[in-house]
């Protein structure tokens, strides 16, 4: 019988918010058996808590946002993915802002911290969501879909595709969650240069920079236009003479697809239980991921009410 797990000790990460640009402090703490994942806004009077469950997802534009009453917390998926990958069932996450820090755009720092402080086994039995028949979700008016097939463990296959000469079709596979720390956790989020201005107009990515995302240049623009965009996000104007990744070398030739896998794991963690099933994701995004998690939550509630 597998037991539930929590962190052995608390740890804190600090950094700026991708969308707010705020300096943020996030502390992950051990939690009692059957607590699940709980988020707490310590910057607000009475320090309100929100269960990290799919039914509280309110937005999915460039990150997963959960909301209860008028309180919300965004960009939670990288921390959630790290907890899920290490089999941690119970954790309290205290944050002093309306989003988690973006750090370097990956889950690397969470993984390093968990490996350093260790994991505590608890007495209560671990509760799985076991996939006993094929589950499918297709995002309306889109090619994006997720299928989960019955299996005796959790694994993922992901295909991403963009209309881009730099990032077209990519494929990634994770057969064993033991490989998450090295193969998936360090993979960074990404943005196309041509997306920067529209995202800023949506009041997003105010904390974006060349250190917390892969920045993809795949559509020719003038130096003057590039400088204008760099000024908009208060960044030095990069020198680019060809299409590609502006700021860095890729860790893996399919790093963007692996990052999408990271996001899927974090979003499916909102099911509230580890999943036994094979996940096949075609052109995934937070909308599709969290919609699937909501469908599973409905199944769980229906089973409890029988």
Buried (B, 14 or more C-beta within 10 A) or exposed (E): EEBBBBBBEBBEBEBBBBBBBBEBBBBBBBBEBEBBBBBBBEBEEEEBBBBBBBBBBEBBBBBBBBBBEEBBBBBBBBBBBBBBBBBBBBBBBBBBBBBBBBBBBBBBBBBBBBEEBEBBEBEEEBBEBEBEEEBEBBBEEEEBBBBBBEBEEBBBBBBBBBEEEBBEEBEBBBEEBEEBBEBBBBBBBBBBBBBBBEBBEEEBBBBBBBBBBBBBBBEEEEEEEBEEBBEBBEBEEBEBEEBBBBBEEBBBEBBBBBBBBBBBBBBBBBBBBBBBBBBBBBBBBBBBBBBBBBBBBEBBEEEEEE
